[in-house]
Amino acid sequence: MNKQEKYAIAIQDGDQLFLFLNITRGEQGDVYVNFNERHPNHKPHSSYHASGQRHHKGNYRILLPRRMFQKPDEKFENSENIITTSIRRGDGRAWGIICRPEVYQDLMIINDSTIFGEFGLQLSIDLFESGTLPSGYVNCGIDIIQQGMFRNEIPKIAVTLYKVVALS
């Protein structure tokens, strides 16, 4: 990899485009899912490092135990989840952070009116092998509402907006 890449997940609400989160792939292959922050020292994020270590941080502290997974390199197989989080109608406007598309290599835009239900939807960020799709979405009781793929490097990054449905 030659340079850092940045991707945005944005919510279109009326005529405004709000940043929901951004994804950064570092020069060494580390992938960071950066959540919006209310306090400058909070810096909430989930990361999947070139070593294969995944962790979640807030207030510069690890929030959940560090875990090791496969390295995100040319030998990467199948898929690995980085994080799944909820998204609710009105979240973009509630955060109030205007998205500037020119800052990012690519973005996935979710229309606020697409988000429904009392508890909203789920948004999952996964790494996946070229030629496949994230494996967690096959016959597992979800309806995919929207999916974005960022395909510049190996492994690729998928962002999936979905709702959970009852299994019969």
BELJO-V410354 format. One record per pair of residues at least 24 apart in sequence whose ideal C-beta (glycine too) atoms are under 10 Angstrom apart, sorted by the first residue. I is the first residue (numbers start at 1). GAP is how many residues later the second one is. If there is no record, write none. Layout:
i:I gap:GAP
i:I gap:GAP
//
This chain:
i:1 gap:24
i:1 gap:25
i:1 gap:26
i:1 gap:27
i:1 gap:28
i:1 gap:29
i:1 gap:49
i:1 gap:72
i:1 gap:151
i:1 gap:152
i:1 gap:153
i:2 gap:25
i:2 gap:151
i:3 gap:24
i:3 gap:102
i:4 gap:24
i:4 gap:26
i:4 gap:28
i:4 gap:101
i:5 gap:26
i:5 gap:99
i:5 gap:100
i:5 gap:101
i:5 gap:145
i:5 gap:147
i:5 gap:148
i:5 gap:152
i:6 gap:26
i:6 gap:28
i:6 gap:97
i:6 gap:98
i:6 gap:99
i:6 gap:100
i:6 gap:101
i:6 gap:144
i:7 gap:24
i:7 gap:26
i:7 gap:97
i:7 gap:98
i:7 gap:99
i:7 gap:100
i:7 gap:101
i:7 gap:118
i:7 gap:141
i:7 gap:143
i:7 gap:145
i:7 gap:150
i:7 gap:152
i:8 gap:91
i:8 gap:92
i:8 gap:93
i:8 gap:95
i:8 gap:96
i:8 gap:97
i:8 gap:98
i:8 gap:99
i:8 gap:100
i:8 gap:101
i:9 gap:24
i:9 gap:78
i:9 gap:83
i:9 gap:90
i:9 gap:95
i:9 gap:98
i:9 gap:99
i:9 gap:100
i:9 gap:101
i:9 gap:114
i:9 gap:116
i:9 gap:139
i:9 gap:150
i:9 gap:152
i:10 gap:82
i:10 gap:87
i:10 gap:88
i:10 gap:89
i:10 gap:90
i:10 gap:91
i:10 gap:94
i:10 gap:97
i:10 gap:98
i:10 gap:99
i:10 gap:100
i:11 gap:76
i:11 gap:78
i:11 gap:79
i:11 gap:80
i:11 gap:81
i:11 gap:82
i:11 gap:83
i:11 gap:84
i:11 gap:88
i:11 gap:98
i:11 gap:99
i:11 gap:100
i:11 gap:101
i:11 gap:103
i:11 gap:104
i:12 gap:80
i:12 gap:87
i:12 gap:97
i:12 gap:98
i:12 gap:99
i:12 gap:100
i:12 gap:101
i:12 gap:102
i:13 gap:76
i:13 gap:77
i:13 gap:78
i:13 gap:79
i:13 gap:80
i:13 gap:81
i:13 gap:97
i:13 gap:98
i:13 gap:99
i:13 gap:100
i:13 gap:102
i:14 gap:78
i:14 gap:79
i:14 gap:98
i:14 gap:99
i:16 gap:76
i:16 gap:77
i:16 gap:80
i:16 gap:82
i:16 gap:83
i:16 gap:96
i:17 gap:75
i:17 gap:81
i:17 gap:82
i:17 gap:83
i:17 gap:84
i:17 gap:90
i:17 gap:92
i:18 gap:72
i:18 gap:73
i:18 gap:74
i:18 gap:75
i:18 gap:76
i:18 gap:77
i:18 gap:78
i:18 gap:79
i:18 gap:80
i:18 gap:81
i:18 gap:92
i:18 gap:94
i:19 gap:73
i:19 gap:76
i:19 gap:77
i:19 gap:78
i:19 gap:79
i:19 gap:80
i:19 gap:81
i:19 gap:82
i:19 gap:84
i:19 gap:85
i:19 gap:88
i:20 gap:65
i:20 gap:67
i:20 gap:71
i:20 gap:72
i:20 gap:75
i:20 gap:77
i:20 gap:79
i:20 gap:88
i:20 gap:89
i:20 gap:90
i:20 gap:103
i:21 gap:24
i:21 gap:25
i:21 gap:62
i:21 gap:64
i:21 gap:66
i:21 gap:74
i:21 gap:76
i:21 gap:102
i:21 gap:104
i:21 gap:138
i:22 gap:75
i:22 gap:77
i:22 gap:81
i:22 gap:82
i:22 gap:85
i:23 gap:59
i:23 gap:81
i:23 gap:83
i:23 gap:84
i:23 gap:85
i:23 gap:102
i:23 gap:127
i:23 gap:134
i:23 gap:136
i:24 gap:80
i:25 gap:47
i:25 gap:80
i:25 gap:102
i:25 gap:125
i:25 gap:127
i:25 gap:128
i:25 gap:132
i:26 gap:24
i:29 gap:42
i:29 gap:43
i:29 gap:44
i:29 gap:47
i:29 gap:124
i:29 gap:125
i:29 gap:126
i:30 gap:42
i:31 gap:41
i:31 gap:49
i:31 gap:51
i:31 gap:94
i:31 gap:96
i:31 gap:119
i:31 gap:122
i:31 gap:124
i:31 gap:126
i:32 gap:25
i:32 gap:50
i:33 gap:49
i:33 gap:50
i:33 gap:52
i:33 gap:90
i:33 gap:92
i:33 gap:124
i:33 gap:126
i:35 gap:48
i:35 gap:50
i:35 gap:60
i:36 gap:55
i:36 gap:56
i:36 gap:58
i:36 gap:59
i:36 gap:60
i:36 gap:61
i:37 gap:58
i:37 gap:60
i:38 gap:57
i:45 gap:37
i:45 gap:38
i:46 gap:35
i:46 gap:36
i:46 gap:37
i:46 gap:38
i:46 gap:39
i:46 gap:79
i:47 gap:35
i:47 gap:36
i:48 gap:24
i:48 gap:32
i:48 gap:33
i:48 gap:34
i:48 gap:35
i:48 gap:77
i:48 gap:78
i:48 gap:79
i:48 gap:107
i:48 gap:109
i:52 gap:24
i:52 gap:28
i:54 gap:26
i:54 gap:27
i:54 gap:28
i:54 gap:29
i:54 gap:73
i:56 gap:26
i:56 gap:27
i:69 gap:58
i:70 gap:57
i:70 gap:59
i:70 gap:85
i:71 gap:84
i:72 gap:55
i:72 gap:81
i:72 gap:82
i:72 gap:83
i:72 gap:84
i:72 gap:85
i:73 gap:80
i:73 gap:81
i:73 gap:82
i:74 gap:56
i:74 gap:80
i:74 gap:81
i:75 gap:54
i:75 gap:79
i:75 gap:80
i:76 gap:51
i:76 gap:52
i:76 gap:53
i:76 gap:54
i:76 gap:78
i:76 gap:79
i:76 gap:80
i:77 gap:51
i:77 gap:52
i:77 gap:55
i:77 gap:58
i:77 gap:78
i:78 gap:49
i:78 gap:50
i:78 gap:51
i:78 gap:54
i:78 gap:55
i:78 gap:56
i:78 gap:57
i:78 gap:58
i:78 gap:77
i:79 gap:47
i:79 gap:48
i:79 gap:49
i:79 gap:50
i:79 gap:53
i:79 gap:54
i:79 gap:55
i:79 gap:56
i:79 gap:57
i:79 gap:58
i:79 gap:76
i:79 gap:77
i:79 gap:79
i:80 gap:46
i:80 gap:47
i:80 gap:48
i:80 gap:49
i:80 gap:54
i:80 gap:55
i:80 gap:56
i:80 gap:75
i:81 gap:43
i:81 gap:44
i:81 gap:45
i:81 gap:46
i:81 gap:47
i:81 gap:53
i:81 gap:54
i:81 gap:55
i:81 gap:77
i:81 gap:79
i:82 gap:42
i:82 gap:43
i:82 gap:44
i:82 gap:45
i:82 gap:75
i:82 gap:76
i:82 gap:77
i:83 gap:40
i:83 gap:41
i:83 gap:42
i:83 gap:43
i:84 gap:38
i:84 gap:39
i:84 gap:40
i:84 gap:41
i:84 gap:42
i:84 gap:52
i:84 gap:76
i:84 gap:78
i:85 gap:37
i:85 gap:38
i:85 gap:39
i:85 gap:40
i:86 gap:29
i:86 gap:33
i:86 gap:34
i:86 gap:35
i:86 gap:36
i:86 gap:37
i:87 gap:25
i:87 gap:27
i:87 gap:28
i:87 gap:33
i:87 gap:34
i:87 gap:35
i:87 gap:36
i:87 gap:74
i:88 gap:24
i:88 gap:27
i:88 gap:28
i:88 gap:29
i:88 gap:30
i:88 gap:31
i:88 gap:32
i:88 gap:33
i:89 gap:24
i:89 gap:25
i:89 gap:26
i:89 gap:27
i:89 gap:28
i:89 gap:29
i:89 gap:31
i:89 gap:32
i:90 gap:25
i:90 gap:30
i:91 gap:24
i:91 gap:29
i:91 gap:32
i:104 gap:46
i:105 gap:45
i:105 gap:47
i:106 gap:42
i:106 gap:43
i:106 gap:44
i:106 gap:45
i:106 gap:46
i:106 gap:51
i:107 gap:41
i:107 gap:43
i:107 gap:52
i:108 gap:38
i:108 gap:39
i:108 gap:40
i:108 gap:41
i:108 gap:42
i:108 gap:50
i:108 gap:51
i:108 gap:52
i:108 gap:53
i:109 gap:37
i:109 gap:39
i:110 gap:35
i:110 gap:36
i:110 gap:38
i:110 gap:49
i:110 gap:51
i:111 gap:35
i:114 gap:31
i:114 gap:32
i:114 gap:47
i:115 gap:30
i:115 gap:31
i:115 gap:46
i:115 gap:48
i:116 gap:29
i:116 gap:47
i:117 gap:46
i:117 gap:47
i:119 gap:44
i:119 gap:45
i:120 gap:41
i:120 gap:43
i:121 gap:24
i:121 gap:25
i:121 gap:39
i:121 gap:40
i:121 gap:41
i:121 gap:42
i:121 gap:43
i:122 gap:38
i:122 gap:39
i:122 gap:40
i:122 gap:41
i:122 gap:42
i:123 gap:36
i:123 gap:37
i:123 gap:38
i:123 gap:39
i:124 gap:34
i:124 gap:35
i:124 gap:36
i:124 gap:37
i:124 gap:38
i:125 gap:25
i:125 gap:32
i:125 gap:33
i:125 gap:34
i:125 gap:35
i:126 gap:29
i:126 gap:30
i:126 gap:31
i:126 gap:32
i:126 gap:33
i:126 gap:34
i:127 gap:26
i:127 gap:27
i:127 gap:28
i:127 gap:29
i:127 gap:30
i:127 gap:31
i:128 gap:26
i:128 gap:27
i:128 gap:28
i:128 gap:29
i:128 gap:30
i:129 gap:25
i:129 gap:26
i:129 gap:27
i:130 gap:24
i:130 gap:25
i:130 gap:26
i:131 gap:25
i:132 gap:24
i:132 gap:26
i:133 gap:25
i:133 gap:27
i:134 gap:24
i:134 gap:25
i:134 gap:26
i:136 gap:24
i:136 gap:26
i:137 gap:25
i:139 gap:28
i:140 gap:24
i:140 gap:25
i:140 gap:27
i:141 gap:24
i:141 gap:25
i:141 gap:26
i:141 gap:27
i:142 gap:25
//
